[in-house]
């Protein structure tokens, strides 16, 4: 059995001779767990273009327990960090006339997308591109970094993690997400062998390693469970169903997976669920928070930890209860939203603003 996610934080810190933060006395926490873990979502993507080494490094230096690269393959089978395989919105590929003929339309997990796709580029070609801010209308300050950073490989992210762990004298975790695994398997570019190989080669495929591998699909996590000794995270959307369920004719949805029977099944191959925050704290039709669901308590009863995604500080992404104005770019009462989530007894949280998440966590713990 793998070591629990929050226990990993303690074990990693202890191995480095560090002192852990005090435990949060939130309700429904499993016995023996420690502080809420902060995952730097796509790095510190509230401050730097997402999935760049600069974003990951900033997240680690802000104190994030984990950095989170989303993984997609190149044409030559190298895993790189992008939120999606479509890169028109996160790189300057449209400004490269030599790649104009690569623009195309594809169906990814049932959705038709037009743009440029990583699987049509070799790593050498991708390395000629530069990252840019994905949501410049909400994060205009991040656009000053447009054009400065490359698309990193998974190995480069792991190298950065190792270097920062040494420099900061604490164990920086990594939480890779496998994106669209069924789609890439059909292309002959499966993600899983590269993930296993990279973690093994870097000494991270072992009990106690501060690693959490994620997927919105079920089948690839079950397969990874056979070859990985690290935490596995079943991601849970607030709507729809896993793509591999849809393709196989399994009628179950994500809503079914967070029922007690579904959670019991998840506990057979994974250690953590990563639900949309709305699965834990629903947002009503009027935009305000509803009552908490039983998902956190039910997951804990099944032996699973709960790490929701994603808290962002801008009004655009907050429930109306916590918005400060009509300006979508302005920061709202994100500390209030964090507190509402911590009150449910969650074990970790994904955030684009890891520094704010850490402050909220420390405030909640009474430090």
C-alpha positions as CSV (number, residue, x, y, z in Angstrom):
1,X,0.0,0.0,0.0
2,X,1.3,3.5,-0.8
3,X,2.0,6.1,1.8
4,X,-0.8,8.6,2.1
5,X,-0.3,12.0,0.4
6,X,-0.2,14.1,3.5
7,X,2.0,11.7,5.3
8,X,4.3,12.0,2.3
9,X,4.8,15.6,3.1
10,X,5.8,14.8,6.6
11,X,8.1,11.9,5.6
12,X,9.8,14.0,3.0
13,X,10.4,16.9,5.4
14,X,11.6,14.6,8.1
15,X,14.1,13.0,5.7
16,X,15.5,16.5,5.2
17,X,15.5,17.3,8.9
18,X,12.8,19.9,8.6
19,X,10.0,21.0,11.0
20,X,6.5,20.6,9.6
21,X,3.8,23.1,10.0
22,X,1.2,22.5,12.7
23,X,-1.8,20.3,11.9
24,X,-5.1,21.9,10.9
25,X,-7.9,20.8,13.2
26,X,-10.5,20.6,10.4
27,X,-13.4,18.2,10.7
28,X,-13.6,14.8,9.0
29,X,-9.8,14.5,8.5
30,X,-8.5,10.9,8.5
31,X,-6.5,10.0,11.6
32,X,-2.8,10.7,11.3
33,X,-2.9,13.3,8.6
34,X,-1.0,16.6,8.9
35,X,-1.2,20.0,7.3
36,X,-3.2,20.8,4.2
37,X,-0.9,20.4,1.2
38,X,-0.7,23.2,-1.3
39,X,-0.3,22.3,-5.0
40,X,1.0,25.1,-7.2
41,X,-1.5,24.7,-10.1
42,X,0.5,24.8,-13.3
43,X,3.2,26.4,-11.1
44,X,2.4,29.9,-9.8
45,X,0.2,30.6,-12.9
46,X,-1.4,33.6,-11.3
47,X,1.9,35.4,-11.6
48,X,3.8,33.8,-14.6
49,X,2.6,32.1,-17.8
50,X,1.5,28.6,-16.9
51,X,3.6,25.5,-17.3
52,X,6.9,27.3,-17.6
53,X,10.0,26.6,-15.5
54,X,9.7,30.1,-14.2
55,X,6.1,29.4,-13.0
56,X,7.1,26.2,-11.3
57,X,10.2,27.7,-9.6
58,X,8.1,30.7,-8.3
59,X,5.6,28.3,-6.8
60,X,8.3,26.3,-5.0
61,X,9.9,29.5,-3.7
62,X,6.6,30.7,-2.5
63,X,6.3,27.5,-0.4
64,X,4.1,25.2,-2.5
65,X,4.3,21.6,-1.3
66,X,3.9,20.3,-4.9
67,X,4.3,21.7,-8.4
68,X,1.9,20.4,-11.1
69,X,2.9,19.8,-14.7
70,X,0.3,18.7,-17.2
71,X,1.8,16.3,-19.6
72,X,1.3,15.8,-23.4
73,X,3.6,14.2,-26.0
74,X,5.5,15.6,-28.9
75,X,5.6,13.9,-32.3
76,X,8.8,12.1,-31.3
77,X,7.3,10.9,-28.0
78,X,8.8,13.3,-25.5
79,X,6.6,14.4,-22.6
80,X,6.2,18.2,-22.4
81,X,4.3,20.4,-20.0
82,X,1.3,22.0,-21.5
83,X,-2.3,22.2,-20.2
84,X,-3.6,21.0,-23.5
85,X,-2.0,19.6,-26.6
86,X,-3.5,22.6,-28.5
87,X,-0.8,25.3,-28.1
88,X,-2.2,28.2,-30.0
89,X,-3.4,29.9,-26.8
90,X,-0.2,29.3,-24.7
91,X,2.6,29.8,-27.2
92,X,3.6,32.1,-30.0
93,X,3.2,29.4,-32.6
94,X,0.8,31.6,-34.7
95,X,3.7,34.0,-35.2
96,X,5.9,31.4,-36.8
97,X,5.2,31.3,-40.6
98,X,7.1,28.1,-40.9
99,X,4.4,26.3,-38.9
100,X,1.4,28.0,-40.6
101,X,0.5,24.7,-42.4
102,X,0.4,22.8,-39.1
103,X,-2.8,24.6,-38.1
104,X,-5.6,22.0,-38.3
105,X,-8.9,20.9,-36.7
106,X,-9.0,17.8,-34.5
107,X,-11.6,16.1,-32.3
108,X,-10.1,15.7,-28.8
109,X,-12.3,13.8,-26.3
110,X,-15.4,14.6,-28.3
111,X,-14.7,18.3,-28.7
112,X,-13.7,19.9,-32.0
113,X,-10.6,22.1,-31.7
114,X,-8.8,24.2,-34.3
115,X,-5.2,25.2,-33.7
116,X,-1.7,23.7,-33.4
117,X,-1.1,20.4,-31.6
118,X,2.0,19.2,-29.8
119,X,1.8,15.7,-31.4
120,X,2.4,17.4,-34.8
121,X,5.7,18.9,-33.6
122,X,9.1,17.4,-32.8
123,X,10.7,18.5,-29.5
124,X,13.2,20.4,-31.5
125,X,10.5,22.3,-33.2
126,X,8.6,23.0,-30.0
127,X,11.7,24.4,-28.5
128,X,11.7,27.2,-31.1
129,X,8.4,28.4,-29.6
130,X,7.9,30.6,-26.6
131,X,5.2,30.6,-24.0
132,X,2.6,33.3,-23.5
133,X,-0.1,34.1,-21.0
134,X,-3.3,32.0,-21.6
135,X,-5.8,34.4,-20.2
136,X,-4.4,37.9,-20.8
137,X,-7.7,39.6,-20.3
138,X,-7.8,38.4,-16.7
139,X,-4.0,38.5,-16.0
140,X,-2.6,41.3,-18.1
141,X,0.4,41.7,-15.8
142,X,1.6,38.2,-16.8
143,X,1.9,39.3,-20.4
144,X,5.1,41.1,-19.7
145,X,6.7,37.6,-19.6
146,X,5.3,36.6,-23.0
147,X,8.1,35.3,-25.2
148,X,10.6,34.7,-22.4
149,X,10.2,31.0,-21.7
150,X,10.4,27.7,-23.5
151,X,8.0,24.8,-23.4
152,X,9.7,22.5,-20.8
153,X,10.0,18.8,-20.9
154,X,8.9,16.6,-18.0
155,X,12.6,15.8,-17.4
156,X,13.4,19.5,-17.2
157,X,10.6,19.9,-14.6
158,X,12.0,17.0,-12.6
159,X,15.5,18.5,-12.8
160,X,14.2,21.8,-11.5
161,X,12.4,20.0,-8.7
162,X,15.6,18.3,-7.6
163,X,17.6,21.5,-7.8
164,X,15.1,23.5,-5.8
165,X,14.7,20.7,-3.2
166,X,18.5,21.1,-2.6
167,X,18.5,24.9,-2.6
168,X,15.5,25.3,-0.4
169,X,16.4,22.4,1.9
170,X,12.9,20.9,1.6
171,X,11.3,18.1,-0.5
172,X,9.4,19.7,-3.4
173,X,6.7,17.4,-4.6
174,X,5.6,16.9,-8.2
175,X,2.1,16.1,-9.3
176,X,2.0,15.3,-13.1
177,X,-1.3,15.0,-14.8
178,X,-1.7,12.7,-17.8
179,X,-3.8,14.6,-20.3
180,X,-6.2,12.9,-22.7
181,X,-4.6,9.4,-22.2
182,X,-7.1,7.5,-24.4
183,X,-6.7,10.0,-27.3
184,X,-2.9,9.7,-27.2
185,X,-3.0,5.9,-26.9
186,X,-4.9,5.7,-30.1
187,X,-2.2,7.9,-31.8
188,X,0.5,5.4,-30.7
189,X,1.8,8.1,-28.3
190,X,0.8,6.6,-24.9
191,X,1.7,8.8,-21.9
192,X,2.1,6.2,-19.3
193,X,5.4,4.5,-20.3
194,X,7.1,7.9,-20.3
195,X,5.7,8.8,-16.9
196,X,6.8,5.5,-15.4
197,X,10.2,5.7,-17.0
198,X,10.9,9.3,-15.9
199,X,9.9,8.7,-12.3
200,X,11.9,5.5,-12.2
201,X,15.0,7.0,-13.8
202,X,14.9,9.9,-11.4
203,X,14.5,7.7,-8.3
204,X,10.9,8.8,-7.6
205,X,9.1,5.6,-8.3
206,X,9.3,4.4,-4.7
207,X,7.2,4.3,-1.6
208,X,7.5,7.6,0.2
209,X,8.4,9.7,-2.8
210,X,6.6,13.0,-2.9
211,X,4.8,12.3,-6.1
212,X,1.1,12.3,-7.1
213,X,0.1,11.2,-10.6
214,X,-3.3,12.4,-11.8
215,X,-5.8,11.6,-14.4
216,X,-9.4,12.4,-15.3
217,X,-9.7,8.9,-16.8
218,X,-9.9,5.7,-14.8
219,X,-8.3,3.0,-17.0
220,X,-4.9,4.5,-17.2
221,X,-4.8,5.0,-13.4
222,X,-5.6,1.3,-12.9
223,X,-2.8,0.4,-15.3
224,X,-0.4,2.9,-13.6
225,X,-1.3,1.3,-10.3
226,X,0.5,-1.9,-11.5
227,X,3.8,-0.1,-12.1
228,X,4.0,2.9,-9.8
229,X,4.6,3.0,-6.1
230,X,3.5,6.6,-5.6
231,X,0.2,8.3,-4.9
232,X,-2.4,8.2,-7.7
233,X,-5.1,10.9,-8.0
234,X,-8.5,10.3,-9.6
235,X,-9.6,13.7,-10.9
236,X,-13.3,14.4,-10.7
237,X,-15.1,17.0,-12.9
238,X,-18.3,18.6,-11.7
239,X,-20.0,17.4,-14.9
240,X,-19.8,14.7,-17.5
241,X,-17.9,11.4,-17.3
242,X,-14.4,10.0,-17.8
243,X,-13.6,9.8,-21.5
244,X,-12.7,6.1,-21.3
245,X,-16.1,5.4,-19.7
246,X,-17.8,7.2,-22.6
247,X,-15.8,5.3,-25.2
248,X,-16.3,1.9,-23.5
249,X,-20.1,2.4,-23.0
250,X,-19.8,2.5,-19.2
251,X,-22.9,4.6,-18.3
252,X,-21.4,6.0,-15.0
253,X,-20.6,9.7,-14.6
254,X,-18.3,11.6,-12.3
255,X,-21.3,12.1,-10.1
256,X,-21.5,8.4,-9.7
257,X,-17.8,8.1,-8.9
258,X,-18.2,10.3,-5.8
259,X,-21.0,8.2,-4.4
260,X,-19.9,5.8,-1.6
261,X,-19.8,2.8,-3.9
262,X,-17.8,4.7,-6.5
263,X,-15.3,6.0,-3.9
264,X,-14.9,2.5,-2.7
265,X,-13.9,1.4,-6.2
266,X,-11.5,4.4,-6.5
267,X,-9.8,3.4,-3.3
268,X,-8.9,0.1,-4.9
269,X,-6.5,1.7,-7.4
270,X,-5.9,5.3,-6.2
271,X,-5.1,7.2,-3.0
272,X,-6.6,10.6,-3.6
273,X,-9.6,12.2,-5.4
274,X,-9.1,15.6,-6.9
275,X,-12.6,17.0,-7.4
276,X,-13.6,20.4,-8.8
277,X,-14.3,22.6,-5.8
278,X,-17.9,22.7,-6.9
279,X,-18.1,18.9,-6.1
280,X,-17.2,19.8,-2.5
281,X,-18.9,23.2,-2.3
282,X,-21.6,23.6,-5.0
283,X,-22.3,26.9,-6.5
284,X,-26.0,27.6,-7.0
285,X,-27.7,29.0,-10.1
286,X,-27.5,32.5,-8.7
287,X,-23.7,32.2,-8.4
288,X,-23.6,31.9,-4.6
289,X,-22.3,28.9,-2.6
290,X,-24.7,26.2,-1.6
291,X,-24.3,23.7,1.2
292,X,-21.3,21.4,1.4
293,X,-21.7,17.9,-0.1
294,X,-20.9,14.7,1.8
295,X,-18.1,14.0,-0.6
296,X,-15.2,14.8,1.7
297,X,-16.5,12.7,4.6
298,X,-17.5,9.9,2.2
299,X,-14.0,9.9,0.6
300,X,-12.3,9.8,4.0
301,X,-14.6,6.9,5.0
302,X,-13.3,5.1,1.9
303,X,-9.7,5.8,2.9
304,X,-9.1,8.4,0.3
305,X,-7.8,12.0,0.7
306,X,-9.4,14.9,-1.0
307,X,-7.5,17.6,-2.9
308,X,-9.9,20.0,-4.8
309,X,-9.0,22.2,-7.8
310,X,-8.6,25.1,-8.4
311,X,-8.7,28.3,-6.2
312,X,-7.9,31.5,-8.1
313,X,-7.8,34.9,-6.5
314,X,-9.6,36.9,-9.2
315,X,-13.3,37.7,-9.0
316,X,-13.9,36.0,-12.3
317,X,-13.2,32.6,-10.7
318,X,-14.8,33.1,-7.2
319,X,-18.4,32.4,-6.1
320,X,-20.3,35.7,-5.7
321,X,-20.1,35.4,-1.9
322,X,-16.4,36.2,-2.2
323,X,-16.3,38.7,-5.1
324,X,-15.1,42.2,-4.2
325,X,-16.4,44.0,-7.3
326,X,-17.6,43.7,-10.8
327,X,-14.0,43.8,-12.1
328,X,-13.2,40.3,-13.2
329,X,-9.4,41.0,-12.8
330,X,-9.6,42.3,-9.2
331,X,-8.8,40.0,-6.3
332,X,-11.8,39.0,-4.2
333,X,-12.1,37.6,-0.7
334,X,-10.1,34.5,-1.6
335,X,-9.2,34.0,2.0
336,X,-12.9,33.5,2.8
337,X,-13.2,31.0,0.0
338,X,-10.2,29.1,1.3
339,X,-11.7,29.0,4.8
340,X,-14.9,27.6,3.5
341,X,-13.0,24.8,1.7
342,X,-10.8,24.1,4.7
343,X,-13.9,23.8,6.9
344,X,-15.0,20.8,4.8
345,X,-11.9,18.9,6.0
346,X,-10.0,18.7,2.7
347,X,-6.4,17.4,2.7
348,X,-4.9,19.6,0.0
349,X,-5.8,22.4,-2.5
350,X,-4.7,23.4,-6.0
351,X,-4.2,27.1,-6.4
352,X,-2.9,29.4,-9.1
353,X,-1.7,31.6,-6.2
354,X,0.3,29.3,-3.9
355,X,1.5,32.2,-1.7
356,X,-2.1,33.1,-0.9
357,X,-3.0,29.5,-0.3
358,X,-0.2,29.1,2.1
359,X,-1.1,32.3,4.0
360,X,-4.7,31.1,4.2
361,X,-3.6,27.7,5.4
362,X,-1.4,29.2,8.1
363,X,-4.1,31.6,9.2
364,X,-6.5,28.7,9.5
365,X,-4.0,26.7,11.5
366,X,-3.6,29.7,13.9
367,X,0.1,30.1,13.3
